Amino acid sequence: MPIVAKLDELGSGAWIALTILAFIIWWPMGLALLAFTYWSGRMGCWNGRGMSRWQNKMERMKERMDRHGAGDFWGPPSSGNRAFDEYRSETLRRLEEEQQEFKDFLHRLRMAKDKAEFDQFMAERRGRSSADVHQPQG
């Protein structure tokens, strides 16, 4: 196919322009051309090369952050003082534990309150039903 070879030589811009032109002329032809460029891997961002390019960029960014003392990618940045970094991580771990303990305490408190309200409701209900049984029907 000399046309395909010529378009490949011109690059992805030529494929895009041809696809747009095909849509303008007759939309099924444009759709067919779009499907062809997608499944044949003609577009650079649709094949494996595009994904590896983004992975390479992410790896380079992570390396730069490591060089500049950012530590773990998602963790807090390093201060440069190892003793302080250890103190900070220990304090953060302790605070997270206390936060979890407090959440557990609040959960138990809510459960106790709900249970007390439910017990009160059941006691009132039992009191009403026994009073209804003892009242004569008239």
Rosetta blueprint (number, residue, H / E / L):
1 M L
2 P H
3 I H
4 V H
5 A H
6 K H
7 L H
8 D H
9 E H
10 L H
11 G L
12 S H
13 G H
14 A H
15 W H
16 I H
17 A H
18 L H
19 T H
20 I H
21 L H
22 A H
23 F H
24 I H
25 I H
26 W L
27 W H
28 P H
29 M H
30 G H
31 L H
32 A H
33 L H
34 L H
35 A H
36 F H
37 T H
38 Y H
39 W H
40 S H
41 G L
42 R L
43 M L
44 G L
45 C L
46 W L
47 N L
48 G H
49 R H
50 G H
51 M H
52 S H
53 R H
54 W H
55 Q H
56 N H
57 K H
58 M H
59 E H
60 R H
61 M H
62 K H
63 E H
64 R H
65 M H
66 D H
67 R H
68 H L
69 G L
70 A L
71 G L
72 D L
73 F L
74 W L
75 G L
76 P L
77 P L
78 S L
79 S L
80 G L
81 N L
82 R H
83 A H
84 F H
85 D H
86 E H
87 Y H
88 R H
89 S H
90 E H
91 T H
92 L H
93 R H
94 R H
95 L H
96 E H
97 E H
98 E H
99 Q H
100 Q H
101 E H
102 F H
103 K H
104 D H
105 F H
106 L H
107 H H
108 R H
109 L H
110 R H
111 M H
112 A H
113 K H
114 D H
115 K H
116 A H
117 E H
118 F H
119 D H
120 Q H
121 F H
122 M H
123 A H
124 E H
125 R H
126 R H
127 G H
128 R H
129 S H
130 S H
131 A H
132 D H
133 V H
134 H H
135 Q L
136 P L
137 Q L
138 G L
